[in-house]
Amino acid sequence: MEKEFDINKSQEWEKIYIDGDTGWDLGGPTPFFVDIAKKLKPAKICILGCGRGYDAIMFSQKGFSVTAVDFAPSPIKYINKKASELSLVINTIQENIFSLTPKHNNQFDYIIEQTCFCAIDPDNRKKYHRLVYNLLKPGGLIIGLWYPLDKKLSEGGPAFGVSEHEIKTLFNHGWEILEERFPENSIEPRAGREKLIIFKKE
């Protein structure tokens, strides 16, 4: 998706859902997160820019206490409907992610990052880092599939280009890298273009 639109307006994202122009939508949970859900201790998890919430639903089914956040109304309505059908309790929030603080500070054990960082205005990336730091409990983890690593920021977006150097610079102080690798089970269009980096809040 390389259209000119205002990424800071909820109605612009809503139009994308209505038009069916959601190229990031996998139609089901992310294989990597399905695998990692088996290894994590169920706890409070926040999914930023959750889209239609396939991962939110999957984590909820695994016993996690899930908060799913998206800017657009349609995906949140979809999650609420699916959660009701499956008798799941998912806390959905239809807001700009930056409105989550200070109300939700120090509430989460895990934050999931996938195609949210690359969708926000690049000028807000330091703000994103502060948001994540504030939302996590001490010792909490941000589990990120950072994408797209093969695109320059100057090429525009969304998705806006991401570099490993930028991510590690942002998360340089107050964090420990627990794991980093290219997932073996990335979906085909993202294979080699996304990297897992898990940061632990100190």
C-alpha positions in Angstrom: 0.0 0.0 0.0 1.7 3.2 -1.2 -1.3 5.6 -1.4 -1.1 9.2 -0.3 -3.3 9.5 2.7 -3.2 11.0 6.2 -1.9 8.2 8.5 -2.9 10.2 11.5 -6.6 10.1 10.8 -8.7 7.1 11.9 -11.2 7.6 9.0 -8.3 7.1 6.5 -7.5 3.7 7.9 -11.1 2.8 8.1 -11.5 3.5 4.4 -8.7 1.0 3.7 -10.6 -1.7 5.6 -13.9 -0.8 3.8 -12.1 -0.9 0.4 -10.4 -4.2 1.2 -7.0 -2.7 0.6 -5.4 -4.5 3.6 -2.4 -6.1 2.1 -1.0 -6.7 5.6 -4.0 -8.9 6.6 -2.9 -12.5 6.8 -6.5 -13.9 7.2 -5.3 -15.8 10.3 -2.8 -15.7 13.2 0.8 -15.1 12.5 2.7 -18.5 12.5 5.6 -17.1 14.5 3.3 -15.8 17.3 1.4 -19.1 17.3 4.7 -20.8 18.1 5.8 -18.3 20.7 2.5 -18.4 22.5 3.3 -22.0 23.4 6.5 -20.9 25.1 5.3 -17.8 27.0 3.7 -17.9 30.4 0.1 -16.6 29.9 -0.1 -13.0 31.3 -1.2 -9.6 30.2 -0.5 -8.8 26.6 -1.1 -5.8 24.4 -1.2 -5.9 20.6 -0.7 -2.4 19.1 -2.2 -1.8 15.7 -3.9 -5.2 16.0 -5.9 -5.1 12.7 -8.6 -7.8 12.7 -7.1 -9.4 15.7 -6.3 -12.9 14.5 -3.3 -12.9 16.9 -5.4 -11.3 19.7 -7.9 -14.1 19.4 -5.2 -16.8 19.3 -3.5 -15.4 22.4 -6.8 -15.2 24.2 -7.5 -18.8 23.4 -4.1 -19.7 24.9 -5.1 -18.1 28.2 -3.5 -14.7 27.9 -5.3 -11.5 29.1 -5.4 -9.6 25.8 -5.8 -5.9 25.1 -6.1 -5.2 21.3 -5.7 -1.7 20.0 -6.4 -0.3 16.6 -7.2 3.2 15.1 -10.0 2.0 12.8 -13.5 1.0 14.0 -14.0 -1.9 11.6 -11.3 -4.3 12.8 -12.3 -3.6 16.4 -15.9 -4.5 15.6 -14.6 -7.7 13.9 -12.7 -8.7 17.0 -15.6 -8.0 19.3 -17.9 -10.1 17.1 -15.4 -13.1 16.9 -14.7 -12.9 20.6 -18.4 -13.1 21.4 -18.8 -16.0 19.0 -15.9 -17.9 20.7 -16.9 -16.9 24.2 -13.6 -15.0 24.7 -12.9 -11.9 26.8 -10.7 -9.5 24.8 -10.3 -5.8 25.9 -10.6 -3.9 22.7 -9.6 -0.2 22.4 -10.4 1.9 19.3 -8.0 4.7 19.7 -4.7 6.2 18.5 -2.0 4.1 20.3 -0.5 7.2 21.8 -3.6 7.9 23.8 -2.9 4.7 25.9 -0.6 6.5 28.4 -0.8 7.3 31.2 -4.0 5.3 31.8 -2.4 2.0 30.9 1.1 2.6 32.2 3.0 -0.4 33.7 0.1 -2.8 32.9 1.5 -5.3 30.5 3.9 -8.2 30.6 4.2 -8.4 26.8 3.7 -6.1 23.9 3.4 -7.5 20.4 4.8 -5.5 17.5 4.0 -6.4 14.0 3.5 -3.8 11.2 2.5 -1.1 13.7 6.0 0.6 13.9 6.2 0.8 10.1 2.7 2.3 9.8 3.0 5.3 12.1 4.5 8.6 11.1 8.3 8.0 11.3 8.5 11.3 13.2 6.7 9.5 16.0 9.1 6.6 16.4 10.7 8.0 19.5 7.3 8.6 20.9 6.5 5.0 20.1 9.5 3.9 22.1 8.4 5.9 25.1 4.9 4.5 24.8 6.1 0.9 24.8 8.4 1.6 27.8 5.6 3.2 29.8 3.1 0.4 29.0 5.3 -2.5 30.0 5.8 -3.6 33.6 9.5 -3.8 34.8 10.8 -7.0 33.2 8.2 -6.9 30.5 8.9 -7.9 26.9 8.3 -6.2 23.5 8.2 -9.1 21.1 8.7 -7.5 17.7 8.8 -8.7 14.1 10.4 -5.6 12.8 9.5 -4.9 9.1 10.3 -4.0 6.3 14.1 -4.1 6.7 14.7 -4.0 2.9 13.1 -0.6 2.4 14.6 2.9 2.9 12.7 5.4 4.9 13.1 7.9 2.0 10.9 5.6 -0.1 7.9 6.7 1.8 5.0 4.6 3.0 3.2 3.1 4.8 4.8 0.7 5.2 7.7 3.0 6.1 11.2 1.5 5.9 12.8 0.2 9.1 16.5 -0.5 9.9 17.9 -2.7 12.5 20.3 0.1 13.5 17.4 2.5 14.1 15.5 0.0 16.3 18.5 -0.9 18.4 19.4 2.8 18.8 15.8 3.6 20.0 15.9 0.7 22.5 19.5 1.3 23.6 18.9 2.4 27.2 16.8 0.6 29.7 16.5 -2.5 27.7 18.1 -5.9 27.2 18.0 -7.8 24.0 16.8 -11.3 24.8 16.7 -12.8 21.3 17.2 -11.7 17.7 17.0 -13.8 14.5 15.2 -14.1 11.2 12.2 -16.4 11.9 12.1 -19.6 9.9 8.4 -19.4 9.6 7.9 -15.9 8.3 5.1 -15.7 5.7 6.5 -15.8 2.2 6.2 -12.1 1.3 8.1 -11.1 4.5 10.7 -13.9 4.6 14.1 -12.2 5.0 12.4 -8.8 5.3 11.4 -9.0 8.9 13.5 -9.8 12.0 12.6 -10.9 15.4 14.1 -8.8 18.1 12.8 -9.3 21.7 13.6 -6.5 24.1 13.2 -6.8 27.9 12.5 -3.7 30.0 15.0 -3.4 32.7 
